[in-house]
């Protein structure tokens, strides 16, 4: 098994678990911060979601630009985008050649 194949296998296995954890977040508590220096739960979910978008952009276009400071959508929209971009990234990486991966 190549590193690329391992990555795809793990992403496929871990995505449903990760989605279930994100769905368990209470929408009315997304402003929670352990202390004032920490980002809110909402900001963390949005950052994770944008990181996926950036990874997808790199995989498809060999470039990216960070826009993670864009306005934060609702939790439902973040979850939809997280799942969509995760699946797209899995598909793109699964179709890559080994040469493109390294």
N, C-alpha and C positions, 0 to 999 in steps of 0.2 A: 504494500500500500504506500502510495506516495504521500508527501506532506499535504499536497492539494486535496487528494482524496480524503485524507484524515480530517482536514479542515471542514470539508463539505459534510462528511459523515457526522462530525460533532455539532456543526451548526444545525443540521436537520434534527438531531436528537435533542439538542438543548433548547431550540426555539419554543416548542410547546410549553416547556417548563417555565421558561422565562416569561412568556406571555401570561401564563396563569399567575405568576407572582405579580406582574404589573397590573393585571385585572383585579387582584385582591386589594390594591391600594384604594382606600376610601376617597372618593372624589371630593368630599367635603373637608378633607384633611390634607389636601395637597400643599397647603401653605406651611406645613409643619417643618420646622428647622430645629435640630438638636441644640444649637446655640446661634447667636446672631451672626457669627462668622461663616456659618455653613450655608450652602445653597438649600433652597426649599426642596421638598420632594418633587414638586412640579418641575423645578429647574433641572433636577437630576434626570427625570424621565425625558425631558426635552433634550438635554445634552446627549443622552444615550441614543435617542432617536436621530438627532442630527449627525452624530458620529457614524451611524449606519448609512445615512445618506451620503456622507463624504466618502466612506469606504466604497460605496456603490459607484460614485462618480469616478473615483480613482480606477476602479476595476474596468469601467466602461470607456473612460476618456483619458486616462493617465494624468489626470489633474483634478484639483478640487479647490474650493474656496470656502472658508468657514463663514457660515451665516447663523450660527447657533444663538446669536443674540436677537434674532428675529422674534417678534411677538409670540408668546406661548399660546398654542391652541388649547382646546378642552382636552381633558384626559382621554375621552373616547377617540378624538381625532389623533392624538399622539399614539394611542395604541394601534389604531388603524394604520397609520404611517409606519410605525415600528414593524408591524407584521408584514406589511407590503414591501418595505425596503429590505427587510431580512430575507424574504423569499426571493426577491429580485437578485440580491447579492449571492445567495446560494446558487441560483440558476446561472448567473454570469460566471461565477468561479467554476462551477461544474463543467461548463463548456470551454473553459480555458485550456490551452495546451500546457504541457509541463514547462515548456520554454517561456511562455508568457507569465507563468506563476513565479519563476525564479528571477 
